[in-house]
Amino acid sequence: MLYFDYAATTPLDGEVLEKMLPLLKENFGNPDSLHAYGRAAMRAVDEARDLFASLIGAKPEEIYFTSGGTEADNWAILCGARAQAKAGKPRVLISAIEHHAALSAAERLEKEGFPVAYLPVNEWGRVEVSALKEALSPDVGLVAVMAANNETGAVQPFRECARLARENGSLFFTDAVQAAPYMPVDASDWGADMIAFSAHKFFGPKGAGALYIRRGVQIPPLISGGEQERGLRGGTRNVAAIAGLSAAYRKAAKEREENNAHIRAVSAAFLSELAARCPQAKRNGAGELLPGIVNLTFPDVDNAAFLTAMDLHGAAVSAGAACAASSVRPSHVLLAMGLSEREAGSSVRFSFGRDNTVEEGIAGARLAAEVYEKIRR
Ligand SMILES: *Cc1c(COP(=O)(O)O)cnc(C)c1O
């Protein structure tokens, strides 16, 4: 089997699982309990928070654990916008290429009556800083631009966007879910007010994420309940998943350079083999890209047919975001980059990861070329 869908999810790392198991079995306490079981569980949560904070250049009290990237995106956008509207700044600016987790939150705000504008991208899939500059006005309360896109791998000018937003008195949120495994995150240097993370994109457990909220930034909770997470995120903490998130991120950060170099070599081998065997395939996204994401248009094939045929031959690829795979809608990211509906509907994402070999990359390209010849209409 060839797994080329690391941008959709990654398997749980063995060392991370070892870290999690005792917290699911003998140390099963509720961290909010005052007895020894509870204290042991709280210790694990505190250690995980301290570790994760230190790895991303934040303070422990700036880290809030969530159920994943989607919850962190929703929290930042819905609650960031609501807090700012109270201060007379209801307008939201969000890039047109955000993950559906972020975009659908913005669409919900629109339905609630918030003015929302979508920032365009250039043909490389990168937000134009000049477009943000033009769109900023005193009533803009929240700006959201992701750190790197999950469909094309295009790294976004989030530092410049953060600076402009904050000069304007707007909150700046960046979704670093896809970027964090591959790009060093330094919250103190990034300049964002809020940053979203998800563990299962870096060999941690599914259903575990975090939102960094800069000290001094006040947003209401998305999920109310008990006093967990400084009263901002109710619900009994998923202790094992929280410990898993931090352990997985420590490993990802420690091995980042080495993994990136390896993944870049796999992508390069794939691309050169594909160029030789299937010159019609055209890459989407350019400029600074994450090392493993290769988005390609295979002219005149239906991407659903392409990935079904790849799957039959034992190779897992995707048509953009996994969450949208069951729908036939062409990718909003590729449309925003100027591709036609037909081109977007002929586009496929390969995303390579740390466990792929160079030989697998080459085999993937050969298979893609064969499948393309077989099914082109
Ligand atoms: C995967 C992903 C999400 C969603 O995270 P979940 O933990 O799966 O909810 C959000 N944003 C981006 C960029 C992603 O790649």
The ligand as a MOL file (V3000), in Angstrom:
LIG
                    3D

  0  0  0     0  0            999 V3000
M  V30 BEGIN CTAB
M  V30 COUNTS 15 15 0 0 0
M  V30 BEGIN ATOM
M  V30 1 C -6.8640 19.1790 9.0670 0
M  V30 2 C -7.0220 20.6620 9.1000 0
M  V30 3 C -7.9460 21.2860 9.9570 0
M  V30 4 C -8.9150 20.4910 10.7920 0
M  V30 5 O -8.3090 19.9180 11.9130 0
M  V30 6 P -9.0500 18.6920 12.6640 0
M  V30 7 O -8.1960 18.4180 13.8490 0
M  V30 8 O -9.0640 17.5540 11.6800 0
M  V30 9 O -10.4050 19.1590 13.0360 0
M  V30 10 C -7.9960 22.6560 9.9700 0
M  V30 11 N -7.1820 23.4050 9.2150 0
M  V30 12 C -6.2750 22.8600 8.3890 0
M  V30 13 C -5.3860 23.7330 7.5720 0
M  V30 14 C -6.1610 21.4690 8.2980 0
M  V30 15 O -5.2680 20.9320 7.4550 0
M  V30 END ATOM
M  V30 BEGIN BOND
M  V30 1 1 1 2
M  V30 2 1 2 3
M  V30 3 2 2 14
M  V30 4 1 3 4
M  V30 5 2 3 10
M  V30 6 1 4 5
M  V30 7 1 5 6
M  V30 8 2 6 7
M  V30 9 1 6 8
M  V30 10 1 6 9
M  V30 11 1 10 11
M  V30 12 2 11 12
M  V30 13 1 12 13
M  V30 14 1 12 14
M  V30 15 1 14 15
M  V30 END BOND
M  V30 END CTAB
M  END
